Amino acid sequence: MQVHVTVAAQSHELWELVPALGGAIIGALAGGIPAWLLARRNSNEVLDRDRAARTERETAAAFRAFVKLLEVTNSIYGLRKHVRQCLAIRELPERSHMEPWQVLVPMVGFSNEGSIHFDPDELAVFYAANERQFLMDLNLLGRRHLASFSTFQTYCERREAFTAVAPTPTDFEGAIGGAELTHDELMRMRLYTVPMNMLVEELAAGLEEDWELAKSVAKRFGPIVQRYFNDPGFVALQVPEEAAETDETSNQK
């Protein structure tokens, strides 16, 4: 029995497949490269939009921080000036016998100062700028301002309450009233006046530290944000010179 096997007379050579493979590769590249370029361009556009949006948010947060820092600095400056002017009365020879609570009077319009605080997104700007120490100082300034405000507010409330139990003045010298007290009456008054004196002394010392910190933070704020945003025109703070303050205080005595 014979078996006939048919064999192809000629096989495909490898070199004949090269044009087909090359065409497939070129076709894939022709379709893939534009798609990759388009995807990359879209990705860059998204990144640019995100970067622009982040810069806009950070700029707004930095400006809010500037406004709050301005309010805090002015508040500390104003309260410190008020306390110093009041306590300076005791340096006059005829007033040297007066206690701190007798010369420090409440301040009109001092009502909403304690509501100022720096939000996390405002502090985050300085974290992103790698200004960790400034961030901590700015946050500390907000807390110290709140503490000084609360101390003064407590003092004003206690001084107001004291008027209900204080003896009625028997004479006045200008706006200062006077009265003769027995020893027992004086001791009863001490229950109110001693805590008030302590508050005044604590407040006066604290405000000096607050002001030094406020000046340091205010002076650093402008250069930091200008460098971070690469914007020399970004707002900055100017603080009063110590020499001018000293001259003003000396002229008022």
Disulfide bonds with the S-S distance in Angstrom:
none
